[in-house]
Amino acid sequence: MSRSWYILNTYTGYEGKIERTIRSLLDKKEIDSSVVLDVRVPVEEVVEIKDGKKRTRNNKFLPGYLMLEMDLPELGWKETCSKLYRIQGVSGFVGNISRNNRPRPITNDEAKNLLMKSGAIKGEKQTRVKPSFSVGDIVKINDGPFASFTGTIKEIFLDKEKMSVEVQIFGRPTPVELNFLQAEKA
């Protein structure tokens, strides 16, 4: 037996309910707490800007999935897995073709990346900024050397969390690259 992380597939929107159900079964000792060690819904912190106000909320970055840390025994694994399968909303384990097969864990690197992204372990916890604007919107720049300028969004780079805004400087259109927090809708 060795501790590993497994991904449990659930109905989308039922992640929190299933997590509470598994925790309840652990508390009632219906599932062995030496086998199922931890249950997590993978969430990340997202910063949204609406009406010029910054709001932070938790966003599920793997909707429809739960992370389970288990120390699954070679013999008797079916008993634990069948109890998990009986929970309403559980579809199965990721990578498992049949419920008769032993679930396969994710790699340590995958687990580490998911846990770091959700902030469960220390590392480069990244807060993602969700843009509230789209290409063609007119924005007012509120930070940086071009503060108080207005311009039109020409491109949005979601992976970099930046955008290209065209502003008028000395009567000429000039592209300026800004991050999402440096501008607001005009």
Salt bridges, closest charged atoms under 4 A:
GLU15 OE1 - LYS60 NZ 2.98
GLU19 OE2 - ARG23 NH2 3.18
ASP38 OD1 - ARG23 NH2 3.77
ASP38 OD2 - ARG40 NE 3.00
GLU44 OE2 - ARG128 NE 3.11
GLU45 OE2 - LYS125 NZ 3.68
GLU48 OE1 - ARG57 NE 3.30
GLU48 OE2 - LYS130 NZ 3.52
GLU69 OE2 - ARG3 NH2 3.20
GLU74 OE2 - ARG102 NH2 3.90
GLU79 OE2 - LYS83 NZ 3.49
ASP137 OD2 - LYS185 NZ 3.84
